[in-house]
Amino acid sequence: MSTPTIHEQGEQKAPDAPPPRQADTGPEQHAAPSALQRLAGSPKALLVLLTVLVVVVSAAVSGSGAWPQAWTVDIRTPLNDLDNWLVDNRETSPIFLYFLLHISNFAETSVDAIISLFDSMGWMGVTVVGTLIAWASGGADLSRRALRTGGTALGVFIACGVLNMWQATMETLALMTAAVFGSALLGLLLGLAAGLSDRFERMLRPVFDTMQVMPAFAYLLPLLLMFNIGVPSALIATVIYAAPPMARLTSLGLRSADPAALEASASLGSTPWQRLWTARFPLARKQMMLGLNQAIMMCLSMVVLASLIGSEGLGDEIYQALGSLDIGTALTAGIAVVLIAVLLDRTTSAAGERLDATVNVGTTRLMARVRLAVWGMTAVLLGVFAAIGSSLGEREWPDAWTVDITRQLQSGVDFFTDHLGTGVPVLGGTVTWAHGFTDYLLNPMRTGLLTTPWWALALLVGVVGWLVGTWRAALTGVVCLALIGMMGLWETSMDTLSQVIGGLVLTMVVGLVFGILTARVERVERILRPVLDTMQTMPQFVYLIPVIALVGLSRSAGIIAAVIYAAPAVIRITSQGLRYVDPAAMEASRSLGATSKQQLLQVQLPLARKALLVGVNQGVVLVLSMVVIAGLIGGGALGYEVVQGLSKGDLSQGLPAGIGIVCLGIMLDRMSQPAGQRPRE
């Protein structure tokens, strides 16, 4: 029977005509499919289930998953030989005398010159000039932004002096200044090349991808090999570590410039270089300032970590205090680090906001002249204080104006540990919870990984990598796992992997819960915003201090520190993904009578799947980097091997463990890369 046309349907329809009766298809077609039917209809889910069954059965049957000893490669002996050769030829080899020695001398001279400048300016000169720079970055006017930025700088310098951390703060700022200048310059050049050339962009993309998943410790090891322990290794490692965000955001800004503006510039007869200076760079200023902000934060994080290889400053104060379990001193130095991080973040953020406002609103010639005059006055005062600053007052902050809070902090930590660590009725306390987490989650997980055959784990890595990403991701993960086994690091790597998985599970739970709350409850978002801002500006080293006060030295301490460090990024990515769900889909669900819970579970979370996968990926990378650092506070495994190798200068101990960490990072990164990043058909 032919179907009536639309016109014929309109003519046939009567006002009282009943709706056409649908054929009775039977009750069996209306029933919801069972779980087995849904599983059978999803080949990917079926493949994952079969792989998990193979892993579980093989672990139960074999009882041992050790990597075959015959397949391991001795890399310690060649590394020991290389270390001995470096010690014997460091002062005679041409590569050291005519290349590496000049880089090392330049790096050390630069930092020493900045420290000498701060000393000659005295505490008064550094405070005045630093406050003026922050005020000028905020606009050099009486606006709220400028006054807040300048006031923050003044308060930070005074607080660091009162805490008796002035000299350590100046050493950290000196290394920071040199590192930020070097990383910004290197990142600008690489970003310029990637932003203007597709070939360079394709070449640099895998390099930057790999550098983003490498923990900070991995940058210290090869530099320690070339430049030995000291400031040069710390400075060069910091520059390399902090350059990628500056390069990527510079490239993004250049590539996302308004095509209409570039076309207008070209139509006026400008050359490519003129278009670069007059169009591309001005339009990319906001992204470049964001890149500079990220580079500064990464420089501070790396400078603090570099205390492990001989750099001085606040990081060394924290490292020495942690080594002697002097939590009071560690907390005092940690407070100074957080204050410096807040100062640098607020100053660069204010400069970026001012540039953005200048692009959108414009600025008067008078204000431009005022700002130029303020910067000129700042330069003049810098020269004056450098010449006579030490004669105007003491070089360091006066001792009479300092306050020793280390004893009070140590007493507070001891009180907390004694009364809340194990003495809480029924609940037990933080130390009790930490031991329970280790006994009932970490230890069984480590045992399960160690009893699973290596080939079963390789199969699981390959399948998950292929389903989540591509076959290249699967192959990369399997190769990384094989390299770990060949280096003889299977057991310690499985220990580290168990800590990463445990930390990732807790991070995702915390990130999802608070991410959903911030996306759906505006009051929670307002409350958490300053907390997340502060947590994301704190260097990794600082997270270890309060965790030791909570649970002491243990593997659980590293997990808690990793969760605290990684949760802010996951919370924000989850919240952003839920907030930017298609409004039409939300409106359609409301019109169909969906409840708030149904909207969340059936609309928002499925549509925000790509953002959630990105959150998992970022959580993996951040948890891994923090679990490695937790080797300082009892985490053990690969992190402990790296820390011991760095502190002793033992290349054969630290470098293989560092390579193992990099392999774990690349493997986990490829396994958690969202499938949506693959090219669309």
Secondary structure, DSSP 8 states (H G I E B T S, - for coil): -----HHHHHHH--TT----------GGGTS---HHHHHHT-HHHHHHHHHHHHHHHHHHHH------GGG----HHHHHHHHHHHHHHTTT-HHIIIIIHHHHHHHHHHHHHHHHHHHHHHHHHHHHHHHHHHHHHTTSSSSHHHHHHHHHHHHHHHHHHHTT-HHHHHHHHHHHHHHHHHHHHHHHHHHHHHHH-HHHHHHHHHHHHHHHHS-HHHHHHHHHHHH-SSHHHHHHHHHHHHHHHHHHHHHHHHHTS-HHHHHHHHHTT--HHHHIIIIIHHHTHHHHHHHHHHHHHHHHHHHHHGGGGT--SHHHHHHHHHHTT-HHHHHHHHHHHHHHHHHHHHHHHHHHHHHHHHHHH---HHHHHHHHHHHHHHHHHHHHHHHHHHHHS-SS--GGG----HHHHHHHHHHHIIIIIS-BTTTB-HHHHHHHHIIIIIHHHHHHHHHS-HHHHHHHHHHHHHHHS-HHHHHHHHHHHHHHHHTT-HHHHHHHHHHHHHHHHHHHHHHHHHHHHHHH-HHHHHHHHHHHHHHHHS-HHHHHHHHHHHH-SSHHHHHHHHHHHHHHHHHHHHHHHHHTS-HHHHHHHHHTT--HHHHIIIIIHHHTHHHHHHHHHHHHHHHHHHHHHGGGGT--HHHHHHHHHHHHT-HHHHHHHHHHHHHHHHHHHHHTS-GGGS---
